[in-house]
């Protein structure tokens, strides 16, 4: 089982980044997918989540209107489009998959660093 994130980097305030997470080793379409983030000295927090079918999404208030989560079940991938980035968005971003079945598995990626700075 693997979740591999990519797309992080250094961007100026107001810029955009698109994170990708490639999944393998499990039935992707049976998993709710999320992006979490963890800033230095802070707890990991949920940024965005998409249901297994890709039709329902939810966002943290801090990213609502700026971030968009999406998924492609055929490609077994989930994405996070981040626009109007702010310095406070600086964090390690983690891809998470949680089974829709009660008692099912949960998986984490290794994380990708996003730094917003001028």
Kinemage of the C-alpha trace (Angstrom):
@kinemage 1
@onewidth
@group {chain A} dominant
@subgroup {mainchain}
@vectorlist {calphas} color= white
{ca unk a 1} P 0.000 0.000 0.000
{ca unk a 2} L 1.332 3.407 -0.946
{ca unk a 3} L 0.193 7.010 -1.009
{ca unk a 4} L 2.773 9.195 -2.718
{ca unk a 5} L 2.381 12.971 -2.664
{ca unk a 6} L 3.998 15.367 -5.108
{ca unk a 7} L 3.725 18.990 -6.182
{ca unk a 8} L 4.903 20.797 -3.080
{ca unk a 9} L 7.463 23.565 -3.150
{ca unk a 10} L 8.173 27.228 -2.537
{ca unk a 11} L 5.634 29.775 -3.791
{ca unk a 12} L 5.092 33.485 -3.248
{ca unk a 13} L 2.034 34.777 -1.403
{ca unk a 14} L -0.916 34.909 -3.766
{ca unk a 15} L 0.461 32.113 -5.890
{ca unk a 16} L -0.889 28.655 -6.660
{ca unk a 17} L 0.214 25.053 -6.315
{ca unk a 18} L -1.397 21.765 -7.220
{ca unk a 19} L -0.661 18.771 -5.025
{ca unk a 20} L -1.124 15.234 -6.299
{ca unk a 21} L -1.382 11.954 -4.424
{ca unk a 22} L -0.976 8.661 -6.258
{ca unk a 23} L -2.473 5.597 -4.575
{ca unk a 24} L -1.611 1.946 -5.029
{ca unk a 25} L -2.163 -1.339 -3.288
{ca unk a 26} L -5.776 -0.886 -2.210
{ca unk a 27} L -9.233 -0.397 -3.745
{ca unk a 28} L -9.083 3.360 -4.144
{ca unk a 29} L -12.770 3.816 -4.942
{ca unk a 30} L -13.686 2.399 -1.513
{ca unk a 31} L -11.798 5.117 0.316
{ca unk a 32} L -12.632 8.615 1.405
{ca unk a 33} L -9.602 10.753 0.605
{ca unk a 34} L -8.363 13.763 2.523
{ca unk a 35} L -5.552 16.264 2.647
{ca unk a 36} L -4.221 17.124 6.086
{ca unk a 37} L -1.548 19.644 6.909
{ca unk a 38} L 0.821 20.235 9.784
{ca unk a 39} L 2.584 23.527 10.369
{ca unk a 40} L 5.708 23.751 12.546
{ca unk a 41} L 4.794 23.509 16.213
{ca unk a 42} L 1.144 22.814 15.489
{ca unk a 43} L -1.076 19.763 15.411
{ca unk a 44} L -2.017 18.098 12.150
{ca unk a 45} L -5.325 19.464 10.858
{ca unk a 46} L -7.787 18.454 8.192
{ca unk a 47} L -7.689 20.765 5.186
{ca unk a 48} L -10.050 19.094 2.731
{ca unk a 49} L -11.909 15.817 2.195
{ca unk a 50} L -13.664 14.190 -0.760
{ca unk a 51} L -16.007 11.226 -0.559
{ca unk a 52} L -15.357 7.965 -2.366
{ca unk a 53} L -17.397 8.947 -5.422
{ca unk a 54} L -15.901 12.407 -5.693
{ca unk a 55} L -19.219 14.216 -5.479
{ca unk a 56} L -19.053 15.529 -1.921
{ca unk a 57} L -16.298 17.729 -0.561
{ca unk a 58} L -15.670 19.586 2.679
{ca unk a 59} L -13.058 22.137 3.648
{ca unk a 60} L -11.580 23.732 6.720
{ca unk a 61} L -12.796 27.287 7.116
{ca unk a 62} L -9.221 28.522 6.708
{ca unk a 63} L -8.969 27.191 3.127
{ca unk a 64} L -12.580 27.420 1.958
{ca unk a 65} L -12.868 29.337 -1.311
{ca unk a 66} L -9.149 29.007 -2.047
{ca unk a 67} L -8.500 25.237 -2.132
{ca unk a 68} L -10.240 22.612 -4.248
{ca unk a 69} L -9.976 18.872 -3.659
{ca unk a 70} L -10.750 16.421 -6.447
{ca unk a 71} L -10.119 12.804 -7.309
{ca unk a 72} L -9.833 10.563 -10.348
{ca unk a 73} L -10.815 7.022 -9.420
{ca unk a 74} L -9.659 5.673 -12.786
{ca unk a 75} L -6.166 7.047 -12.163
{ca unk a 76} L -6.281 6.308 -8.419
{ca unk a 77} L -5.278 9.853 -7.622
{ca unk a 78} L -6.425 12.738 -5.487
{ca unk a 79} L -5.510 16.366 -6.005
{ca unk a 80} L -5.472 19.606 -4.067
{ca unk a 81} L -5.542 22.813 -6.077
{ca unk a 82} L -4.356 25.640 -3.835
{ca unk a 83} L -4.907 29.225 -4.949
{ca unk a 84} L -4.341 32.595 -3.292
{ca unk a 85} L -1.785 31.017 -1.013
{ca unk a 86} L -0.884 32.738 2.240
{ca unk a 87} L 2.177 32.418 4.486
{ca unk a 88} L -0.035 30.678 7.042
{ca unk a 89} L -0.616 27.881 4.523
{ca unk a 90} L 3.016 26.866 5.008
{ca unk a 91} L 2.984 23.261 6.237
{ca unk a 92} L 3.697 19.673 5.368
{ca unk a 93} L 0.682 18.369 3.469
{ca unk a 94} L -0.323 14.740 3.901
{ca unk a 95} L -2.580 12.581 1.798
{ca unk a 96} L -4.916 10.309 3.782
{ca unk a 97} L -7.196 7.481 2.752
{ca unk a 98} L -9.843 6.011 5.046
{ca unk a 99} L -12.016 3.038 4.157
{ca unk a 100} L -15.744 3.691 3.856
{ca unk a 101} L -16.357 0.387 5.643
{ca unk a 102} L -16.667 0.330 9.436
{ca unk a 103} L -13.409 -0.880 10.959
{ca unk a 104} L -11.582 -0.619 7.673
{ca unk a 105} L -8.036 0.530 7.036
{ca unk a 106} L -6.519 3.987 7.008
{ca unk a 107} L -3.390 5.029 5.146
{ca unk a 108} L -1.060 8.031 5.140
{ca unk a 109} L 1.420 9.388 2.667
{ca unk a 110} L 4.877 10.634 3.626
{ca unk a 111} L 3.985 14.297 3.158
{ca unk a 112} L 5.084 17.098 0.870
{ca unk a 113} L 6.361 20.488 2.016
{ca unk a 114} L 4.556 23.647 0.957
{ca unk a 115} L 6.261 26.924 1.794
{ca unk a 116} L 4.596 30.261 1.072
{ca unk a 117} L 7.078 33.090 1.350
{ca unk a 118} L 8.321 36.110 -0.516
